[in-house]
Amino acid sequence: MILAIVGPTGVGKTKLSIELAKQYNGEIINADSMQIYEGLDVGTAKIKQEEMEGIPHHLLSIKKVEEDYTVYDYQKDARKKIEEIKGRGKVPIFVGGTGLYLKAALFDYQFSEEKEKFNYEELSNEELIAKISAYSPSISYDRHNRKRMIRILQKLENQEEFTNNKNVLLYPDTLFIGLTTDRETLYKKINERFLEMVEPLLKEVKPFYDHSIKTKPLMTGIGYKEFYPYFSGEKSLEEVIEECQKNSRKYAKRQYTWFNNQMSVQWFTVDYDCFSKTIEEVKHYIDSQKEK
């Protein structure tokens, strides 16, 4: 059996994962693309050591923000962890809101070896056009937009388009468990949680800003890129907080859409007044599926 706990940011996935790991002798595999990186702890709501309650966690803080890490890398690492955990007679439990990571790990997504180290900048515009045309003459693009042509070529050479088997589940014993709540409650929790993060997050982001580090995780992760204009004096702290809360709410909405369209998820409405009730409902569902 494999468990995958999904849902929007701030809904309670981490708390549930610990309880299920204790109940089913599980080990947890991170499925959050930002929690892969060392030092991105506050803004990603990364679980603290004392919160793990002795449960082994994998693929947390395994890369520095200056290092490359792709979905292809995650696929290899996650599948290796699945085999290791199952080999110990334990249950792999994926936890996180990055849907593409889960799809790549658990479904028949096939990548060729990536070629990101190739220096496309050495090619002339004519050479870029020739290479793109060799892959697919039908692609429409602005032949004067060099940056766009390089990106197209990267996609083609990295074969970021997946095979037609991408909806085939490689591990049929996987159960997708989703946590949800009404939108008003979720947005309120997102807003409140971010307010609690502000002070420690300022301390977390400032060293990256001071060292002019603007790598992909920092420039795409919510709660990081928004603070750079604050440190440079372009925005007030209030503006940054509002922007982060808004971006987090939008991200939660996109997460719902992804999981509903991409996976067969059994959803559970969280009882925040009695979370143990939600845990029992999830356990009842898992046990009923194991008996089939």
C-alpha positions, 0 to 999 in steps of 0.5 A: 500500500502507498498513501498520498495525502493531498490538498491545498496549502494550510489544510492540515496534511502534515498533522494527518500524515504523522498520525497515519504513519504511526497507525500504519507503520509508515515513512513519509516522503515529501511531495512539496517542490519547495521543501526540497530546499535547505533553508526554505523552512518558514515560508514552506511550513516545513515540518520541524524535527520535534514535530516528526515524532520519530517518524522517518521523513525523506526528500526534505532539505536535500538541495541548496537553493543554488542547485538545480532540481527538476521533476525528473530528479524527483521522479528518480528519487521518490521511486527509489524511496518507495522501494527502500521503504517497502523493502523495510516492510513499511508503508510509503506516505507521500505528503505535499501539494505539488501535484506534478511531483506526485504524478511523476512519481506514481504514474507512468510519466517517462522522461529522457535524460535532461540536457539543461547543461547545454549552452544554447546561448552559443547558438545563433538565431538561425541555428536555434530555428534550424534545431526547433524546425528539426523537432517540429516544423509546425511550432509557431513562435516569434523568430526574433524572440531569442529568449523564447526560442531557447526556452522552446528548444530546452523543452524539446530537447528535455522532452518535457512533454510526457508520454501518453501513459501519464494517467496510468498508475504504476502503483495500483495499491495507492490511495489518494486522500485529500483534505478539504474545507470550505473556502472561507475557512481555508482562506481565513487559515491561510491569512492567519498562518501567514501573519504568524510567519512574517517575523521569522520569514523576514529573518529567513529571506533577508540573507538570501536578499543580502547575497543577491541570490535569485535562483528559481526556488526563491523567485517562484516560491510564495513568501520569498520573492515578494519580500525582495521589493520590501528589502529594497524599499520598493514596497511596504511590509503591509503590501508584501503581506497582502500580496503573499496572502493573495498569492497563497489563496490563488495557489490553493485554488489551483491545487484544488483544480489540479487534484480534481482533474488529475487524480482519483482523490477521496476527499475528507472535510476537516473538522478543525474543532475535533481533528481526531474525528477526521483522522478516524474517518480517514483510517476507516476509509483506508481499512475498508480499501485494504479489505477489498 
